[in-house]
Amino acid sequence: MYTTIKISTQTKSILDTMKIVDGETYEQIIEDLIEDHLTLNPEFKKGLEASRKEYREGKTVSFSAIKAKLKSE
């Protein structure tokens, strides 16, 4: 049995870039993501969530800013 889901064009583009082989279905990609999500180490998950929180709060530095700073030193 199948169902239809609604995703943004941006999400679809991301899924397209995740295809490893031609003909890989979105279902296979999503299954791989779910499997990875379910098997992540709990400590890694905590660190990942902490990093996401820092990003949302603007506590990150862009790569270009780091690169510029290193060039000036």
C-alpha positions, 0 to 999 in steps of 0.5 A: 500500500502506498500513500502520497506525501507533500514536500517542498521543492527544496526537500525534493532537491535535497533527496535528489542529491542523496541518490547514490545510484540511478533508479534509487527511489525516494522510499529507499532514501527515506528508509536509509535516513530513518535507519540512520536516525534510529541507530544514532548513538544517544550521546551523538544525538545530544551533541547534534541537538545542542549544535542545532540549538546553537545554530538556531540561536545564531551562535555559529561562525560561517566558514567565510568569516573564519577564512577571512579571519585567518587571512588577516592574521 
